[in-house]
């Protein structure tokens, strides 16, 4: 499972959450094409909350991609 958020007001930042079956959910923060942060959380909800608290990424901006 992979989710992406690319809010217009936060460009050039782009946000990705990827599930790791063995570990949890990784939140990646990209500036242009360079990863500037990765953060492991236990649940999808917590990963989204961290993105909101640290970068103001609204929950409704996440889109699932396959």
C-alpha positions in Angstrom: 0.0 0.0 0.0 1.2 3.5 -0.9 -0.3 6.9 -0.4 0.9 10.2 -1.7 0.1 13.8 -0.9 1.3 16.8 -2.9 -0.5 19.8 -1.6 -0.1 23.0 -3.7 0.6 25.2 -0.7 3.5 23.0 0.5 5.4 22.7 -2.9 8.2 21.8 -3.5 7.5 19.2 -0.8 5.9 15.9 -1.6 4.8 13.3 1.0 4.6 9.5 0.7 3.5 6.9 3.1 4.4 3.3 2.4 3.5 0.2 4.3 6.2 -2.2 5.4 4.6 -5.5 6.4 7.3 -6.2 8.9 7.8 -2.8 10.4 4.8 -0.5 10.0 4.3 2.7 8.0 7.0 4.9 6.6 6.4 8.6 6.1 8.8 10.0 3.5 9.2 13.7 2.9 10.7 14.7 -0.5 11.9 18.1 -1.5 12.0 18.0 -5.3 13.3 14.5 -5.9 15.4 14.2 -2.7 14.2 12.5 0.4 14.8 14.8 3.3 13.1 12.8 6.0 11.8 9.3 6.7 9.9 8.4 9.8 8.5 5.0 10.9 5.2 4.8 12.6 3.1 1.8 13.9 -0.1 2.8 12.1 -1.3 4.7 9.0 -3.3 7.1 11.3 -0.2 8.0 13.3 1.9 8.5 10.1 -0.8 10.9 8.8 -1.0 12.6 12.1 2.8 13.2 12.1 2.6 14.6 8.6 -0.2 17.0 9.8 1.6 18.1 13.0 5.0 18.6 11.4 4.0 19.9 7.9 0.2 20.7 8.1 -0.6 18.0 5.4 -4.4 17.7 5.6 -5.7 14.2 5.9 -8.0 14.6 2.9 -5.0 15.4 0.6 -3.8 11.7 0.8 -4.4 9.6 -2.3 -3.9 5.9 -2.5 -1.8 4.7 -5.5 -1.2 1.1 -6.5 
